[in-house]
Amino acid sequence: MSANSTSIAMEAPVEMQIQEIAFDGQETYAPSLSMSENLTKLAQKIDFAKCGPEEVNKEITEINRNEDEAEQSTAPPIWPWDSVRNKLRNALTEVSVLADLLTIAKGKKYVVLDPVPHDPPELKPMVMVYARKKSFAGAASVLLSGAERLKNSLAEAQKNRTTTADFHIELLRLRQNFRLKKVNNTIIGDLSYFRSSGSKHIHSGTFEVTKSEEEPDKLLSPPCSPNPNSANKLTSALRVTVPGELQGIASIKVYFQKDQDSLYSSNLNTPDTAFSIPEIDWQRKLEVAQNVLFCKEMFNQLAKEAVQLQSPIPHVVVGNQIIASIFPGVQLVICLSHMEMSTDGKASLPPPIPRHDQVLEHTLHQLLRELHEKKNYPLPHPASAPLGPSRKRSCAGPYAMDREEFVEMTESQTMLEQVIQQAQHTQLRDRTLCILDKLATQYKDPLISVHWLWLNSPTYACIKVTIFAQGYDEIYRNLVIIHVYDTYLKCISRDGKVVHLSYESMELKNYILCQICRHQIMAVQYLAKSMGWQCVANSFNLGSGTLIETFGNASSCILVSPVGDRFATKYFNK
């Protein structure tokens, strides 16, 4: 080594071995070995099986060889370049040491651990299969035990429900659907739900709930959704007592009458299953009684409005009938029908209806729902606030409504006025449909096509009438839009002219005939122009006076040939 070389002593740092590393990164160190334990550990590394006589001789021979090489190195050089070779070897050693020092100083890696490959573990597929099978069997046993427990609990609950009757459970079900209160030792319920709309019906709508006096082994609890057609009729632990005036089947019948003949009608009642129930439980019994009370309150409100309403022809209230005149010769009759239950629990069926109007029934139901929604006050309601004002008036203050909106609320129509308005629209719509069908059947040239738009309301309908000639529909076609309101018609022709017609059927018929004549004149003119003929004169009203579509007019036109030697006159009359 050269004189400038530096000896570096390297020893392993005295650190404790890591025994375990936890999941949170904390290291557990093993205690350091004592001197005796360290000596024992080093002695265990000696392989005494390799320390035989031959191995000892080899080691002695190796030691002697090293000593001979050392003596030869100290001996004087025999080869002239031997000293140069030794210096180059020493320089190479120093450069290698310097490179190692620079690498350590730069990378700060004093010790590099080489991974030692371990023997791969022996795989036993059958062991894995048995382990998975065992885990699946454990999970299946847990699921089966849970399902068995649920099955047993459900069977027990079903058994308790079908074999024993609990008065308190039935009372809880009743309380979920109806309002109940206890007066002394009596439980009283309330059926009325239409009082928020301003009804002042004399019937209170109360019913009494008592416990059934039958034997416990004969009591059966009714199912959640009772089926009236089932063979085994289930009785309840409750007994409901309804007033006599609320028993039976009630319905409100609305029909049109012309010359003592009923045109068509609509009924507001419960479903048809209520007419064929030999034995009904408390839930069905209360629903039927509530429907009776609803119909009576509704008819009472309509009768009150019929007496107070001012009309050119006064409305008549006789018994359970309200008669209102909607058109000359056509009357609207609102009748309250109440059928009492017979001794065997059956109600007589209502008389058959000759023609039932589903549209009118739907509009009447929709009117009742809207009225109840507008009149119902929202909750929570202050205890000191009145119950009379509607929900819209109650929200007038928080929403800062102006005077115009208040005026609109005061000018709202009554229930009877809305029913009459819908009835007038229904009658006028049917008249319009009848006139258009007759004209379309009567006239084959030109053809009349009628299309009803589906965007309608209970008091408005729109019709598109197309008039065209078969084979010449590309030359000219006439379009007429008819708006049907409650008491009048609004007709818009192709040229934009607007004509208002009354409810008389003859006016609409004459107007359509006038449009047919107009179509014929215009179609002839367009056809003549395509053939070179010229229109000299045309007139849509040959009679005296101005054109009046509601009365009908005759039309004509005069054509001349291209050469001018011939004339043609076309005359059209309704």
HELIX and SHEET records of a PDB file:
HELIX    1   1 MET A   35  GLN A   44  1                                  10    
HELIX    2   2 PHE A   48  LYS A   50  5                                   3    
HELIX    3   3 PRO A   53  THR A   74  1                                  22    
HELIX    4   4 ASP A   82  GLY A  107  1                                  26    
HELIX    5   5 PRO A  125  THR A  163  1                                  39    
HELIX    6   6 PHE A  167  ASN A  177  1                                  11    
HELIX    7   7 ARG A  195  SER A  197  5                                   3    
HELIX    8   8 PRO A  216  LYS A  218  5                                   3    
HELIX    9   9 GLY A  244  LEU A  246  5                                   3    
HELIX   10  10 ASP A  272  PHE A  275  5                                   4    
HELIX   11  11 TRP A  282  GLN A  308  1                                  27    
HELIX   12  12 GLN A  358  LYS A  375  1                                  18    
HELIX   13  13 ARG A  391  SER A  394  1                                   4    
HELIX   14  14 ALA A  396  TYR A  399  1                                   4    
HELIX   15  15 ARG A  403  THR A  410  1                                   8    
HELIX   16  16 MET A  415  GLN A  442  1                                  28    
HELIX   17  17 SER A  505  SER A  530  1                                  26    
SHEET    1   A 2 ILE A  18  ILE A  21  0                                        
SHEET    2   A 2 GLU A  27  TYR A  29 -1                                        
SHEET    1   B 4 ARG A 179  VAL A 183  0                                        
SHEET    2   B 4 THR A 186  ASP A 190 -1                                        
SHEET    3   B 4 THR A 206  LYS A 211 -1                                        
SHEET    4   B 4 LEU A 238  THR A 241 -1                                        
SHEET    1   C 5 ASP A 261  LEU A 268  0                                        
SHEET    2   C 5 ILE A 249  LYS A 258 -1                                        
SHEET    3   C 5 VAL A 330  MET A 339 -1                                        
SHEET    4   C 5 GLN A 321  PHE A 327 -1                                        
SHEET    5   C 5 VAL A 316  VAL A 318 -1                                        
SHEET    1   D 5 LEU A 447  TRP A 452  0                                        
SHEET    2   D 5 ALA A 461  PHE A 468 -1                                        
SHEET    3   D 5 ARG A 477  VAL A 484 -1                                        
SHEET    4   D 5 LEU A 489  ILE A 492 -1                                        
SHEET    5   D 5 VAL A 498  LEU A 501 -1                                        
SHEET    1   E 3 GLN A 534  SER A 539  0                                        
SHEET    2   E 3 SER A 555  VAL A 560 -1                                        
SHEET    3   E 3 PHE A 567  PHE A 572 -1                                        
END                                                                             
